Amino acid sequence: MPAVFWERGFKFHFYSSEGDPREPIHVHVAKRGVGDAKLWLYPRVAFAYTHGFDAQTQNWIVGLVEEHRAEIESAWNEHFGSSDQGRV
């Protein structure tokens, strides 16, 4: 479960076993005892699901993922192999 970055105790990461065929580029975010979520990066940053995060935290998470989108995509390509399959 490679971590891309941490912010305020929130871990932004991937799961190494992301399925076959692999889903488009996305990132998971979790904070122990608070909640977890999965966000798609394209065509816009959007939640696939979210559990336990209030609306203010969800907005903050979306903004942070938008800020770090290039870093997340680069880490995804480095971990899973570079390809265009992640963009929808």
MIDOSE-1310 file (N, C-alpha, C; in nm, 2 decimals, decimal comma, always signed):
residues 88
mpav	+0,08/-0,12/+0,00/+0,00/+0,00/+0,00/+0,09/+0,12/+0,00; +0,14/+0,16/-0,12/+0,23/+0,28/-0,12/+0,16/+0,41/-0,09; +0,22/+0,48/+0,00/+0,17/+0,62/+0,04/+0,23/+0,72/-0,06; +0,14/+0,81/-0,11/+0,19/+0,91/-0,20/+0,23/+1,03/-0,12
fwer	+0,15/+1,07/-0,02/+0,18/+1,18/+0,07/+0,09/+1,17/+0,19; +0,13/+1,24/+0,30/+0,05/+1,26/+0,42/+0,02/+1,41/+0,44; -0,09/+1,44/+0,49/-0,13/+1,57/+0,52/-0,22/+1,57/+0,64; -0,18/+1,64/+0,75/-0,26/+1,65/+0,87/-0,31/+1,52/+0,92
gfkf	-0,23/+1,42/+0,91/-0,27/+1,28/+0,96/-0,35/+1,20/+0,86; -0,38/+1,26/+0,74/-0,45/+1,19/+0,64/-0,35/+1,12/+0,54; -0,36/+0,99/+0,52/-0,27/+0,92/+0,43/-0,34/+0,91/+0,29; -0,27/+0,96/+0,19/-0,31/+0,95/+0,05/-0,23/+0,83/-0,01
hfys	-0,29/+0,73/-0,06/-0,22/+0,61/-0,10/-0,30/+0,53/-0,21; -0,23/+0,42/-0,26/-0,28/+0,33/-0,35/-0,28/+0,19/-0,28; -0,36/+0,10/-0,33/-0,35/-0,04/-0,29/-0,28/-0,11/-0,41; -0,18/-0,19/-0,38/-0,10/-0,26/-0,48/-0,18/-0,36/-0,56
segd	-0,29/-0,41/-0,51/-0,37/-0,51/-0,58/-0,50/-0,43/-0,62; -0,49/-0,35/-0,72/-0,60/-0,26/-0,76/-0,69/-0,33/-0,87; -0,68/-0,46/-0,88/-0,77/-0,53/-0,97/-0,72/-0,56/-1,11; -0,79/-0,64/-1,18/-0,75/-0,68/-1,31/-0,88/-0,69/-1,39
prep	-0,91/-0,61/-1,49/-0,82/-0,50/-1,53/-0,82/-0,39/-1,43; -0,70/-0,32/-1,42/-0,69/-0,21/-1,33/-0,78/-0,10/-1,36; -0,84/-0,04/-1,25/-0,93/+0,07/-1,26/-0,85/+0,20/-1,31; -0,92/+0,30/-1,36/-0,85/+0,43/-1,39/-0,78/+0,49/-1,27
ihvh	-0,69/+0,58/-1,30/-0,61/+0,64/-1,19/-0,71/+0,70/-1,08; -0,67/+0,66/-0,96/-0,75/+0,71/-0,84/-0,65/+0,71/-0,72; -0,70/+0,76/-0,61/-0,62/+0,76/-0,49/-0,72/+0,74/-0,37; -0,67/+0,67/-0,27/-0,74/+0,64/-0,15/-0,69/+0,74/-0,05
vakr	-0,78/+0,78/+0,04/-0,74/+0,86/+0,16/-0,80/+0,81/+0,28; -0,72/+0,81/+0,39/-0,77/+0,75/+0,51/-0,71/+0,83/+0,63; -0,79/+0,84/+0,74/-0,74/+0,89/+0,86/-0,79/+0,80/+0,97; -0,70/+0,74/+1,04/-0,74/+0,64/+1,14/-0,84/+0,69/+1,24
gvgd	-0,95/+0,62/+1,26/-1,05/+0,65/+1,35/-1,15/+0,76/+1,30; -1,13/+0,81/+1,18/-1,21/+0,92/+1,12/-1,29/+0,87/+1,00; -1,22/+0,82/+0,90/-1,29/+0,78/+0,78/-1,19/+0,74/+0,67; -1,25/+0,71/+0,55/-1,17/+0,67/+0,44/-1,26/+0,71/+0,31
aklw	-1,18/+0,72/+0,20/-1,25/+0,76/+0,07/-1,16/+0,71/-0,04; -1,22/+0,72/-0,16/-1,16/+0,69/-0,29/-1,20/+0,80/-0,38; -1,10/+0,85/-0,45/-1,13/+0,96/-0,55/-1,07/+0,93/-0,68; -1,15/+0,95/-0,79/-1,11/+0,95/-0,92/-1,03/+1,07/-0,95
lypr	-0,93/+1,07/-1,04/-0,86/+1,19/-1,08/-0,91/+1,25/-1,21; -0,97/+1,17/-1,29/-1,02/+1,22/-1,42/-1,16/+1,17/-1,45; -1,23/+1,24/-1,53/-1,20/+1,37/-1,60/-1,19/+1,49/-1,50; -1,25/+1,47/-1,38/-1,23/+1,57/-1,27/-1,22/+1,50/-1,14
vafa	-1,16/+1,56/-1,05/-1,15/+1,50/-0,92/-1,29/+1,48/-0,86; -1,32/+1,36/-0,82/-1,45/+1,33/-0,77/-1,45/+1,20/-0,68; -1,53/+1,20/-0,58/-1,53/+1,08/-0,49/-1,60/+0,96/-0,56; -1,53/+0,85/-0,55/-1,60/+0,72/-0,58/-1,68/+0,67/-0,47
ythg	-1,63/+0,70/-0,34/-1,70/+0,68/-0,22/-1,63/+0,75/-0,11; -1,70/+0,78/-0,01/-1,65/+0,84/+0,11/-1,73/+0,79/+0,24; -1,65/+0,76/+0,34/-1,71/+0,72/+0,47/-1,65/+0,79/+0,58; -1,74/+0,86/+0,66/-1,69/+0,92/+0,78/-1,64/+1,06/+0,77
fdaq	-1,62/+1,12/+0,65/-1,57/+1,26/+0,64/-1,69/+1,35/+0,63; -1,69/+1,46/+0,70/-1,79/+1,56/+0,69/-1,77/+1,64/+0,56; -1,87/+1,73/+0,53/-1,87/+1,80/+0,40/-1,74/+1,89/+0,39; -1,71/+1,96/+0,50/-1,59/+2,05/+0,50/-1,46/+1,97/+0,47
tqnw	-1,45/+1,85/+0,54/-1,33/+1,77/+0,52/-1,33/+1,72/+0,37; -1,45/+1,68/+0,32/-1,45/+1,63/+0,18/-1,41/+1,74/+0,09; -1,45/+1,86/+0,11/-1,41/+1,97/+0,02/-1,26/+2,00/+0,03; -1,20/+1,99/+0,15/-1,06/+2,00/+0,17/-0,98/+1,89/+0,10
ivgl	-1,03/+1,77/+0,11/-0,97/+1,65/+0,04/-0,97/+1,67/-0,11; -1,08/+1,71/-0,17/-1,09/+1,73/-0,31/-0,99/+1,84/-0,35; -0,98/+1,95/-0,28/-0,88/+2,06/-0,31/-0,74/+2,01/-0,31; -0,71/+1,93/-0,21/-0,57/+1,88/-0,19/-0,54/+1,78/-0,30
veeh	-0,63/+1,69/-0,34/-0,61/+1,60/-0,45/-0,59/+1,68/-0,58; -0,67/+1,79/-0,60/-0,65/+1,87/-0,72/-0,51/+1,93/-0,72; -0,46/+1,98/-0,61/-0,33/+2,04/-0,60/-0,22/+1,94/-0,63; -0,24/+1,82/-0,58/-0,14/+1,71/-0,59/-0,16/+1,61/-0,71
raei	-0,26/+1,65/-0,80/-0,29/+1,56/-0,91/-0,17/+1,51/-0,99; -0,08/+1,60/-1,03/+0,03/+1,56/-1,11/+0,12/+1,46/-1,03; +0,14/+1,49/-0,90/+0,22/+1,40/-0,81/+0,16/+1,27/-0,80; +0,03/+1,26/-0,78/-0,04/+1,14/-0,76/-0,03/+1,06/-0,89
esaw	-0,05/+1,12/-1,00/-0,05/+1,05/-1,13/+0,09/+1,00/-1,16; +0,19/+1,08/-1,13/+0,33/+1,03/-1,14/+0,36/+0,91/-1,06; +0,32/+0,91/-0,93/+0,34/+0,80/-0,84/+0,26/+0,68/-0,89; +0,14/+0,70/-0,94/+0,06/+0,59/-1,00/+0,14/+0,52/-1,11
nehf	+0,19/+0,60/-1,20/+0,26/+0,55/-1,32/+0,39/+0,48/-1,28; +0,46/+0,53/-1,18/+0,58/+0,47/-1,13/+0,55/+0,34/-1,07; +0,44/+0,33/-0,99/+0,41/+0,21/-0,92/+0,35/+0,10/-1,01; +0,26/+0,14/-1,09/+0,18/+0,04/-1,18/+0,23/+0,03/-1,32
gssd	+0,32/+0,12/-1,36/+0,37/+0,12/-1,50/+0,30/+0,23/-1,57; +0,38/+0,31/-1,65/+0,32/+0,42/-1,72/+0,23/+0,38/-1,83; +0,11/+0,44/-1,84/+0,02/+0,42/-1,95/-0,08/+0,52/-1,95; -0,16/+0,53/-2,06/-0,27/+0,63/-2,07/-0,40/+0,56/-2,02
qgrv	-0,40/+0,44/-1,98/-0,52/+0,37/-1,95/-0,59/+0,43/-1,83; -0,52/+0,50/-1,75/-0,58/+0,56/-1,63/-0,67/+0,68/-1,65; -0,65/+0,74/-1,76/-0,73/+0,86/-1,79/-0,86/+0,82/-1,87; -0,97/+0,87/-1,83/-1,09/+0,84/-1,89/-1,15/+0,97/-1,96
